[in-house]
Amino acid sequence: MFQLIKRLFALIPQVEAHCDTADGPAVTDGRRALESGNLNHALKWIPADGEAELRHVFEQAMVVRSLGAEAKEVADRLFLETLVRIHRMAEGVGFTGIQGHGAAVEPVVTAADRALETGDLEPLRPLVPADRFDELAHRFEHAREKKNFAVDDVMAGRDYIAAYVSYFKYAEGEDHHHAHHAHAHGHHA
């Protein structure tokens, strides 16, 4: 029966994303929260209505992490999977686990990430249809404007993530996603 279910899930098209990869930004921020003891690094990735659940798992993970290397590994995994699951649910996408280090990510996603780091959107131009580039540039600038926020300003972090996701989903060819994600995070498109 398990094999049948596994085969059925393999037939479902997977949404291209990098928030569910071990190298992706949500997991990276989750690890930063665990290492620093400051949950605010991760809270920006989830809507306010998921905060109590994530906070509870984080508090448990912080206690269990001190019980040894194996306990730390299990606690970290539970926290990171909870973070990504809540984030994906807010996007209206199912959680299928955290993809391993080096998981394949679409070139447009890699280029979009690099553009936010460098401030240069031009490398994305050949990867996006010409008629979409102006809107992409607008979303890029919007995300960049919101990028530098204080880690303890969770609302500003959530505003940034809403702009970030809108930018990425548009780069990937999804138009409708921004309104849904912004709504899920309590923002209006």
N, C-alpha and C positions, 0 to 999 in steps of 0.2 A: 504494500500500500504506500509506504513512504517513497519508494522509487517512482510510483505513478504520480504522486503529488509533486515530486521533484521535477519530473518531466513536464508536467503541466505548467509549473512556474517558469521553466526554461522557455516555454512558448510565448509567455507574456513579454511584450516589448519593454525593455528597461529604459527609463528616462535617463538621458545622459546628464550626469551631475558629478560634482566632485566633493560635495559636502558629505558624502557617505564613504569617502575613501580615507584610508589611514594617513595619507599625506595631505588631505584636504583641509580647508580652513576651519571648519567646525571642529573636527577632531584635534587639530593643532591647538585651537583655543581651549578645548576641553582638557587637553594635557597641560596647558599653561595654568588652567584653574587648579588642577590637581597638584601641580608642583608648587604653586605659589600659595595655595590655600584660599585663593580669592575666587569664589564662584562667579563673580561678575564678568570674568573673561569669557565664560560660556553662556551666561544668561541672555546675551544679545541674540543668540541663535534661535531662541524659542519664544513663543508668545507668552504673555503674562499668565494666561490660564494654565500653562504647563510648568510654571515656576515652582509651585509647591512640591510637585512630584520630583523635579530635578534637584531641588534643594534638599529634600529628604534623602535621595540616593547619594548626593554629594556628601552630606553629613555622615552617613553610614560608611561610605567609601573612605573618608578621611580617618575614621576610627580603625577600620579593617586594614588599611594600608600599613599600619604600624606593626602588624602581626607577623611580618616576614615577607620574603620575596614572592612566594606563591600567592599569598593572600593579597598582596599589593597588585599583582597581575590580574587576579580575578576581580577585585574591587574596581580597578581602573577600567577594565573591559565593561563591567556592568554600567558604570557611570557614563562612559563614552557611547555605549550602545543606547542608553536611555536618552542622552542628549540628541543623538542623530535621529532616533525614532520620533521624538517629540517634534524636532525640526521638520522632518519629512512629513509627518502627519499635518502640520500646519501648512505645508505646501500642497496638501492633497495627494501625496504620493506615499505608497506603502514603503515600509522598512524591510529591506531584504538582508540586512547585516552590513557591517563595515567591510568594504573591499580592502584587500591587503595592500601593503606598501608596493608602490610601482604599478598600481592598477591603471589600466589604459584610460586616458582621458582624451576627449576629442581635441584636435588641434585648436579649434576656435576657443575652447575653454582655457587652454594653456595660454593662448595669445591674449585673451581677455584678462586673465590674471596678471600676466606680465605688463599689460598696458596700465593697469591700476598701480602697479609697483613703480613703473618708470614715468608715468604721466603722458606716454606717447601712444595714441590710439592708431596711428598709421599702419603698424604691422597687421592690424585686424582687417584693414580695407579689402585685401584680396579674398578674405574668408567670409565676407558678408555681402549679400546682394547690394548693388549700388543704391537701389531705391530704399534701402533700410539704413544706410550709413548715417544720414543726418539724425534720425531718431536715436540710433545707437550712440552717436556722439553726445546727444542731449542727456541720455541716461548715464553715460560715462561721466560727464561733468557733474551731474547730480550726485552720483556715488562719491566722486572725489571730494565734493564740497562737504560731505557728511563724514568722510573717512577719519578725520582727526578729532576724536572725542575722548574724554576722560573715561578710563576703564570703569569707574564707579558710577558713571552716568548711564545706567542701563537703558533708559528711554532713548537717549541719543544713540546708543549702540544699536538698539532695535531699529531706529530710523535709518541708520547706516545699512544694516542688513537688508531692510526692505528695498533700499535703493540699489544695493549690491546685487540682490537676487533679480530685481527688475532688469538691470543691465545685463547680467549673465544670461537670463532666459531670452531676452531679446536677441542677444548675440547668437544664441543657439537656434533662433528661429521661432520662438514661442512669443506670441503677442498677448494672449489672454492672461498669462501667468501673473503679471504685475498686480492687476486689480485683486486677484484672489489672494496672493501672498500679503499684499498690503492690508487687506481686510483681516486676514488671519492674525496679523500682528497688531491690529487695532489702528491701522493708518488708512488713509484714503488716498487713492491713486490720483 
